[in-house]
Amino acid sequence: MRTCDKAFHADQAAARLALASIREKAKQKGEPARLPVRVYPCDVCDGWHLTGKPVHGRKPPWDSDPDWVRPKGTAHLQQRSAAVVKGSRRQRARARVGV
């Protein structure tokens, strides 16, 4: 169940491919804009997203291992996603952040 407002990538490989494509296009155009630097798994939609935030501290396992998979099932994600679907856009955003 997809409930995020972010660009969705089905797996880590697709997200890394999109990241490389975005960075290559920006390089060709010479655009110094802030670009995504890494990928991360989403706990809401169980997909992958891109972020421009660098890692501070310990490197997450998916940054080191391109074959990394979520260690447990997705039942907890589906329950959380169901809560996110209900309510206004502001309420859904708060549910995603855990406020």
Backbone hydrogen bonds, N-H to C=O, Kabsch-Sander energy under -0.5 kcal/mol:
donor,donor_aa,acceptor,acceptor_aa,energy
3,T,1,M,-0.6
9,H,48,W,-1.2
15,A,11,D,-2.0
16,R,12,Q,-2.6
17,L,13,A,-2.1
18,A,14,A,-2.2
19,L,15,A,-2.4
20,A,16,R,-2.4
21,S,17,L,-2.2
22,I,18,A,-2.6
23,R,19,L,-2.3
24,E,20,A,-2.2
25,K,21,S,-2.5
26,A,22,I,-2.2
27,K,23,R,-1.9
28,Q,24,E,-2.3
29,K,25,K,-1.9
30,G,26,A,-1.2
31,E,26,A,-2.0
37,V,51,T,-3.0
38,R,51,T,-1.7
40,Y,49,H,-2.1
42,C,47,G,-2.9
46,D,42,C,-1.0
48,W,9,H,-2.3
49,H,40,Y,-2.5
51,T,38,R,-2.3
57,G,55,V,-0.5
63,D,60,P,-1.2
64,S,60,P,-0.8
65,D,61,P,-2.1
68,W,65,D,-1.8
78,Q,74,T,-2.2
79,Q,75,A,-1.9
80,R,76,H,-1.9
81,S,77,L,-2.8
82,A,78,Q,-2.1
83,A,79,Q,-1.4
84,V,80,R,-1.6
85,V,81,S,-1.8
86,K,82,A,-0.9
92,R,88,S,-2.6
93,A,89,R,-2.2
94,R,90,R,-2.3
95,A,91,Q,-2.2
96,R,92,R,-2.0
97,V,93,A,-1.7
98,G,94,R,-1.7
99,V,94,R,-2.3
